[in-house]
Amino acid sequence: MAKLAVLGGKKVFDDSWPLWPVYTKEDEEALLEVLHSRNWGGYPSPNERASAFAKSFAKTHDADYGICASNGTVTLEVALRAAGIEFGDEVIVTPYTWIATAGAPVMVNAVPVFADITPDTYCLDPKQAEAMITERTRAIIPVHLACSMADLDAFVDLAAKYDLVLIEDCAHMHGGKWKNKGVGSYGHLGSFSFQSSKLMTAGEGGIILTSDDELHQRCQSLVNCGRKEPGYDGFDGKLFSGNYRITEWQAAILQVRLKYLESERQLREKNAGHLTTLLEDIEGIRPLVRDHRVTHLGCYQYVFRYDEKSFSGLSRDRFVQALEAEGIPCEGDFYEPVYKSSLFPVSAKSFPAIEERYGQVISPESVQCPVAEKAAYHEAVWLHHPLLMAGSDKVEKIAEAIVKVKDNVHELL
């Protein structure tokens, strides 16, 4: 009789994992306050709760200003526009991320240029990024991915050396700190998402951080239909834009959630460290490497690298299937390289700025990032962050399930 659950055996873990998102009575009361106030909307912008939350979140991450917006895709686009990125400008991005990182340059008529990732962190490789710089390069967007941070020292130096705008994509790293300074405060601008799966969520929403007053003012104006209001009317010229405001409902929830961010972050970091210690002893399983300069880890998802050879040639996707059957929610194809995604049909017909570099379409044949492709299709295994909010005994079941699959891999071959 088979031992593996995917073939009918008994599960390693037959209990429940923590639910996400979480909420308390305090969240309910905050929403009722908004209801009774009759001030629900984004306008005037920034509204009362949105303004208060933006200040608190910026302070938490060591930035001077926060600008709330409707989602974390918009925040990247607004950041690029505020920084003056225009038609034909090149923006270096990682391919191993959600499509918004590379899509934001496209949406402002700039050109995304893909540079490969490092094999030990899955974040944008500074050396590969530097190799892609041309006379048209104007900005660079490193992503703090899953449970890793991009090398901020290297990217700050790179931006200064080539006079580039540095925009940190922090959608996965709320509460994270590099050398005891918050992510999102190292770049000229930092972008965060509050989408439903994120470490802080109001269902949707986003925020831009900056310590540059003019960038702050331009972002506020761009979020608010291009208006120039007191507090963000001190820059030259006028901006054309749309309505990207956050609601007071979202801001109220986020202000409450911010109170719990650090305690939740500490729990995830503790369990992630415990899991890493357990996984390091399993041949063929390699956790992503944590840089010693990472002093506070956000850990949106826990990612480890799977070696097919050490599992007798069993594919990553079949391994994920077997691990899920043991009661461990996980994914292999959480991300694929953006340039291969069906959600990224970028053509010169709609976005003519790309034609000079890519021809008529950004296609899989037009970009080569072998490290990202290996991660996406053969190596990466993603564990969702609520697993790291369980007790240590439950976290240990993850390692136990992996060992079980490895010890009984012959059943799957």
Steps between C-alpha positions, in 0.01 A plus 500: 500500500628850409633721778470831316168682541490591131465126432256428782720491808443690825579872509786634710288806589125461542437815703423859397738787426437859616244688291582816306420781519460542872285758674396605849220691668715809452478461121122474520479812715722695261273413208192602697661834579547561128140394434358738755729786397350501149849584379563185298679616190845590384418865431616738637844351449672398711197444720516491882565132564709459185720789607543365853582151378746628240694691765508200735604252232774732369638548851500124558718461190727802567370715215379860518187471288233247413250528217206257506355370173245251372738205454862391473499503121397864488766593754775377267354692206457817704855470632639478147293794378590713802867429430464626144529169317377560145449343158795282398683514834635162609422358843691195623281241669515143625317233300414294810217702649135586453433661161435844655872562554573479129154615398534838672771622257289379209196692627698827511635439146846407622687177419551220754846342474531161668813407697539158660478411868755361744470123555521523880243775569285510181526881511628720218874448449687835526773384258247382244310827543814708443576304184162606357551875552504710183493872426118475507479343848324731742380280788535166670242305703640225725241281673524373856368155421318257731752456785798675339614858463677644200856621570410858589860609552585392145191658345542831683859512370387402151235771490751763613767384254271522195261772623200267503172523687483214752152368575469217753216255441414405858171320435632196689695666779281706735696567818828383351825678579842501339773596747228613744347742248162435343462371148343757272719774651822413316374576152379834373156338528362180652180320401286274721185298429210427735335239275317220681791254523755753624649530850277801560173511313182696451397279209668747265703816542856622475741763625804685367779606734756771436713749689516744208247780546449572130449132418251485786305795363500365146379159620216658700394697194515198269289293741241780515417558131791741452364752749736735681372550853654657812786277608576383144484810285864609524634341181518658154251421229188288494451124484237308308377195691201300621336406828720255692385587851456256786172492695459577868379140551835368385698758694310418821576129471865566416549732795384223733701233321815709531482458877541124456757505221812470715373223728378301198830565322699373798294181513550433129871574524541267797318214328680562172834472680389179671385353169826596331696313768288190441518514120876552488540141617301356207710414196355659188317777687672839522334799667563838342803672652436776749742791466659598832397861433132403524416595858118472484349243264146550370459155344197522273555142387763246603690371198743212475687351206425144394765284330338244270818290485498446876144366471591241234391729218150569635376824347444804717133510405441137597684562828269796570199280429624241747582761766156659471338158542688467830311808624759768420355776277767601249560606141771453243378726222420794728687719251628439151733738315292805413606490135346150472174583677170494312409807708776700328396525131698820438515604134636802316153559355375604843832607655725632221788588732602133517562462126863612489608238756251217445349542155126447477455309824676414827522124455672209679747494211600862559625455858732244661510473879606140571517529879144634516377228264664227707340640815158530339477161331730264690617625838288741705243379754285767666335461843233754586572736790204395723686171553767702679240633744433154642669343801852361461364146528290555191789662315703186571238299311615675182847350530353166604284491188795582274705220655210260454475583129875461460512167684216362289582666169517157332121483527474793259752385240 
